[in-house]
């Protein structure tokens, strides 16, 4: 035990060895979590996928009386079939519109640079070697990044599979710390609440993204805006950033409308995006999200900005789920601790 005596205020300060050990262990845990942050993010993504798909697994297991592992496998197959169907439906027109967009772009400076690139007689050998090395490094980085992404995606699916498989007993992992039945009951209630809020938010966002993409596509098509499909997909994808996404997705559409037919069409496109956003705020969000996790718009924007600042794009995308998780933790703590 450490203690010292202060002659100035006549007080004695005592530090217990257990406090020193606990503080050191806590700092070590924080450092360990920092070192393994990428693994923790992957685990959190797996949990999000689990809570999004678990209701379908439960319904399939209850309706057809199948083993849980078989039900999870069927849901996975249906999930991938849905992705494949959407990709087959969207990819061909999307590819053709992107190719058409590239052909319409006139970049004389880049063309001059490309023309000059092939004038080897005016280029030094050192410049050629540097460019070749840069190309090789880029190719290696691209291949490595692709392999890493595929491995990460497979790991995500495997982790989600085992989380869903163990979902009925997930709360019992708290026995590592306590075997009190009261604590087990609270842990079960917390996991259930988190699944309702987080899983509902994920499914609600998917519905909102699809609805916004469809409305944007049909609206831009009626206005005869070029490249309506890529713009609609962009609007649907950015819906994951509430309040910020619609504003960002409107910018390229307005620019294209102004370039193609002038300010009149640009104003019409601006009006279209405003109408879609009003329909979203007044009709879609209350109807879709009323039984799911509700997040205040101001809190959503602040969470996204903090996530972007701390961990760039990944942080921005995970900001709302992290906020919902922290909110569930705080709500359960207030419910049982106060």
Secondary structure, DSSP 4 states (H G I P E B T S, - for coil): -EEEEETTTTEEEEE-HHHHHHHHHHHHHHHHHHHTHHHHHHHHHHHHHHHHHHHHHHHHHHHH---HHHHHHHHHHHHHHHHHHHHHHHHHHHHHHHHHHHHH---HHHHHHHHHHT-GGGS-HHHHHHHHHHHHHHHHHHHHHHHHHHHHHHHHHHHHHHHHHTGGGGGGGGGGT---HHHHHHHHHHHHHHIIIIIHHHHHHHHHHHHHHHHHHHHHHHTT-TTHHHHHHHHHHHTTSTTHHHHHHHHHHHHHHHHHH-HHHHHHHHHHHHHHHHHIIIIIHHHHHTTS----HHHHHHHHHHHHHHHHHHHHHHHHHHHHHHHHHHHHHHHHH-
